[in-house]
Amino acid sequence: MNNTIMIVDDSPYIVDGLVALLKRKGYQPIAAHGGDECLCLLGTTKPDLILLDIMMEPMDGWETLENIKKNTVTKEIPVLMFSAKKITPSEAQEHSMSIDDFVSKPVNPAQLLESIEQIFERRKDVAMEVLLAKDAGLDPKILEEYSSLRKTIDVDRNLVNVLRASSGMVIKGKEVNETDRADIAKLEEKIASSEARLKEINDLFTSNL
């Protein structure tokens, strides 16, 4: 049952609001008022998902994420990043492999809840597909690659939409920084390459099942 969600933010107002929202929707929220408290709580509890703010002090969200992912006990916990800070193309490139989604502040409750459910549903679907493929004798390394691609493609697509909006690319006639435009194009190329590889693996699944 995917129901425990750790909320990590150094704003008590935001934490309290999200705790109330998630409780109303049947989840069991765990409050952490900053990165240090998050890492401390993870020493004794393992939530089903971590909702992690980027702009925190003294430890920001990216540093907190790095600590979560380098710990063998917590590295598989899905992390949904959220922030009022515009995520940059370079941050998207650097961290897209480590996060499961990104939501902008101010948080739209419906969008947040939809993202949470999509993360849980994707992980459930991938686990079932990998189990079937494993029973069919596919190489474990291929299965690991498949799981990674399924997640990163979804994350990268969402990040492209966020970056296009924040850079002004969606506004007709808006001047867009050439560096941002090039970085977004690189991320789109990465998605296309990942989709092509995923199709190859799906064809392997089909031929072995």
C-alpha positions as CSV (number, residue, x, y, z in Angstrom):
1,M,0.0,0.0,0.0
2,N,1.6,3.3,-1.1
3,N,0.4,5.7,1.5
4,T,3.2,7.2,3.5
5,I,4.6,10.5,2.1
6,M,7.4,12.5,3.7
7,I,7.0,16.3,3.1
8,V,10.3,18.1,3.3
9,D,10.2,22.0,3.4
10,D,11.6,24.6,5.7
11,S,8.3,26.5,5.6
12,P,6.0,25.3,8.4
13,Y,3.1,26.9,6.6
14,I,3.6,24.9,3.5
15,V,4.3,21.7,5.4
16,D,1.1,22.1,7.5
17,G,-0.9,22.8,4.3
18,L,0.4,19.7,2.5
19,V,0.0,17.5,5.6
20,A,-3.7,18.5,5.8
21,L,-4.2,18.0,2.0
22,L,-2.6,14.5,2.0
23,K,-4.5,13.4,5.1
24,R,-7.8,14.4,3.4
25,K,-6.9,12.1,0.5
26,G,-6.1,9.1,2.7
27,Y,-2.3,9.3,2.8
28,Q,-0.2,9.2,5.9
29,P,2.1,12.3,5.7
30,I,5.3,12.6,7.6
31,A,6.5,16.2,8.2
32,A,10.2,17.2,7.9
33,H,11.1,20.8,8.4
34,G,14.3,20.8,6.3
35,G,16.9,18.6,4.8
36,D,18.7,17.7,8.0
37,E,15.4,16.6,9.7
38,C,14.5,14.6,6.6
39,L,17.8,12.6,6.7
40,C,17.4,12.1,10.4
41,L,13.9,10.7,10.0
42,L,15.0,8.4,7.2
43,G,17.2,6.7,9.7
44,T,14.1,5.3,11.4
45,T,11.4,5.3,8.8
46,K,11.1,4.6,5.1
47,P,8.2,6.4,3.4
48,D,6.7,5.3,0.1
49,L,7.5,8.7,-1.5
50,I,9.4,11.9,-0.6
51,L,8.0,15.3,-1.5
52,L,11.1,17.5,-1.5
53,D,11.4,21.3,-1.8
54,I,14.5,22.7,-3.6
55,M,14.9,26.1,-1.9
56,M,15.8,25.3,1.8
57,E,18.4,26.4,4.2
58,P,21.0,25.4,5.3
59,M,20.8,22.2,3.3
60,D,18.9,22.7,0.0
61,G,16.8,20.2,-1.8
62,W,19.5,19.1,-4.3
63,E,22.0,18.4,-1.5
64,T,19.3,16.5,0.4
65,L,18.5,14.5,-2.7
66,E,22.1,13.6,-3.2
67,N,22.3,12.2,0.4
68,I,19.1,10.2,-0.1
69,K,20.3,8.6,-3.3
70,K,23.8,7.7,-2.1
71,N,22.3,5.8,0.9
72,T,21.7,2.2,-0.1
73,V,18.7,2.0,2.3
74,T,16.9,5.1,0.9
75,K,18.1,5.4,-2.7
76,E,15.1,3.5,-4.2
77,I,12.5,5.8,-2.5
78,P,10.8,7.9,-5.3
79,V,11.4,11.6,-4.9
80,L,9.0,14.3,-6.2
81,M,10.7,17.7,-6.3
82,F,8.8,20.9,-5.9
83,S,9.8,24.6,-5.8
84,A,8.9,28.2,-6.5
85,K,12.4,28.5,-8.0
86,K,12.5,28.0,-11.8
87,I,14.5,24.8,-12.5
88,T,17.3,25.5,-15.0
89,P,18.1,23.3,-18.0
90,S,21.4,22.4,-16.4
91,E,19.7,21.2,-13.2
92,A,17.2,19.2,-15.3
93,Q,20.0,17.5,-17.1
94,E,22.0,16.8,-13.9
95,H,19.1,15.5,-11.8
96,S,16.5,14.0,-14.1
97,M,17.9,10.5,-13.4
98,S,17.4,10.9,-9.6
99,I,13.9,12.4,-9.4
100,D,10.5,10.9,-10.2
101,D,8.8,14.2,-11.1
102,F,8.9,18.0,-10.6
103,V,6.0,20.3,-9.6
104,S,6.2,24.1,-9.5
105,K,5.0,26.2,-6.6
106,P,2.5,27.5,-5.8
107,V,1.4,23.9,-5.7
108,N,-1.8,23.1,-7.5
109,P,-3.4,20.4,-5.3
110,A,-5.0,18.5,-8.2
111,Q,-1.7,18.5,-10.1
112,L,0.3,17.4,-7.1
113,L,-2.1,14.5,-6.3
114,E,-2.1,13.5,-10.0
115,S,1.7,13.4,-10.0
116,I,1.8,11.3,-6.8
117,E,-0.6,8.8,-8.3
118,Q,1.3,8.7,-11.6
119,I,4.5,7.9,-9.8
120,F,2.9,5.0,-7.8
121,E,1.1,3.7,-10.9
122,R,4.3,3.8,-13.0
123,R,6.3,1.9,-10.4
124,K,3.6,-0.7,-10.1
125,D,3.3,-1.2,-13.8
126,V,7.0,-1.4,-14.3
127,A,7.4,-3.9,-11.5
128,M,4.8,-6.2,-13.1
129,E,6.3,-5.9,-16.6
130,V,9.8,-6.6,-15.3
131,L,8.5,-9.6,-13.3
132,L,6.9,-11.1,-16.5
133,A,10.1,-10.4,-18.5
134,K,12.3,-11.9,-15.8
135,D,10.2,-15.1,-15.8
136,A,10.7,-15.2,-19.6
137,G,14.4,-15.2,-19.1
138,L,15.5,-11.7,-20.1
139,D,18.9,-10.4,-19.0
140,P,18.7,-8.7,-15.6
141,K,20.7,-5.8,-17.0
142,I,18.2,-5.2,-19.7
143,L,15.4,-5.2,-17.1
144,E,17.2,-2.6,-15.1
145,E,17.7,-0.5,-18.1
146,Y,14.0,-0.8,-19.0
147,S,12.9,0.3,-15.5
148,S,15.2,3.3,-15.7
149,L,14.0,4.3,-19.1
150,R,10.3,4.1,-18.2
151,K,10.9,6.6,-15.4
152,T,13.3,9.0,-17.0
153,I,11.3,9.4,-20.2
154,D,8.3,10.5,-18.1
155,V,10.4,12.8,-15.9
156,D,12.2,14.3,-18.9
157,R,9.0,15.0,-20.8
158,N,7.6,16.9,-17.8
159,L,10.8,18.8,-17.3
160,V,10.8,19.9,-20.9
161,N,7.3,21.3,-20.5
162,V,8.3,23.1,-17.3
163,L,11.5,24.5,-19.0
164,R,9.6,25.6,-22.1
165,A,7.1,27.5,-19.9
166,S,9.7,29.1,-17.6
167,S,12.0,30.1,-20.5
168,G,9.1,31.8,-22.4
169,M,9.2,29.4,-25.4
170,V,5.4,28.9,-25.1
171,I,4.8,32.6,-25.6
172,K,4.6,33.7,-29.2
173,G,7.3,36.2,-30.2
174,K,9.1,35.9,-26.8
175,E,12.9,36.2,-27.0
176,V,14.5,33.0,-25.5
177,N,18.0,32.8,-24.2
178,E,20.0,30.8,-26.8
179,T,21.7,28.7,-24.1
180,D,18.3,27.7,-22.6
181,R,17.1,26.9,-26.1
182,A,20.1,24.7,-26.8
183,D,19.8,22.9,-23.4
184,I,16.1,22.2,-23.9
185,A,16.9,20.8,-27.4
186,K,19.5,18.5,-25.8
187,L,16.9,17.2,-23.4
188,E,14.5,16.6,-26.2
189,E,17.2,14.7,-28.1
190,K,17.8,12.6,-25.0
191,I,14.0,11.8,-24.8
192,A,14.0,10.8,-28.5
193,S,17.0,8.5,-28.0
194,S,15.5,7.0,-24.8
195,E,12.2,6.3,-26.6
196,A,14.1,4.6,-29.4
197,R,16.0,2.4,-27.0
198,L,12.8,1.6,-25.0
199,K,11.1,0.5,-28.2
200,E,14.0,-1.9,-28.8
201,I,13.6,-3.4,-25.4
202,N,9.8,-3.6,-25.7
203,D,10.4,-5.6,-28.9
204,L,12.6,-8.0,-26.9
205,F,9.9,-8.3,-24.3
206,T,7.3,-9.1,-27.1
207,S,9.6,-11.8,-28.7
208,N,10.3,-13.5,-25.4
209,L,6.8,-13.4,-23.8
